[in-house]
Amino acid sequence: MRRTSRMAEATGVTDGTMQGPHHDEAEVRRALDACLRSTPFVRSPKLAAFLTFVVEEELAGRGDEVKAYTIAVRALGRSPGFDPVNDPSVRVEAGRLRRALDDAYTHHVEAGVLRIRIPTGGYRPVFQPVPSGAPKPRPAPVQESPVAPPRRPFFDSRGQVLVVVLLSVIIALLCAQVGVTLWLYLQRPAVTRTGQVWLD
């Protein structure tokens, strides 16, 4: 049964898949453009190319020729030796495309005239009218970055600050005393008087 489903996707022929009625080309292109400008497709050029190809083929009257092989070679840049039966990459990308369309219409695309769908089991797009009273897309949830806890001050009280200041003053005085003592010591080695050097 699964083998049959894969063969159906590879050949583009599926049972029970109803194509939508004919729609104005300008309306379809507006719907396509709205999807391509949405976040899911801006982030994935591969999905944008996939969607553009199948919609353009449908508009050109070649929707029945949309198969895994033609999508792989003409839209996804695969080599002419691509095997749609043994290579599931197009089926995987089609699943991502359906989820991207759902995300786009749920969170990003304003309610318009048409909604583009790729029915499960095939690749040929379906254009569905959107009811006039359809709800507006919900903004995508924003992941809030964790708030860092406030930094604890190095000193918790004025008393600690005063202690540190006093210690700094004492250390400075000690350094000054050491410096003066060293300077005086260096001045003592010899004193010249009447041509003789007197040592202490």
Summary of the structure (lengths in Angstrom):
residues: 200
radius of gyration: 39.1
end to end distance: 113.1
largest distance: 126.2
contacts: 470
relative contact order: 0.13
helix: 50%
strand: 7%
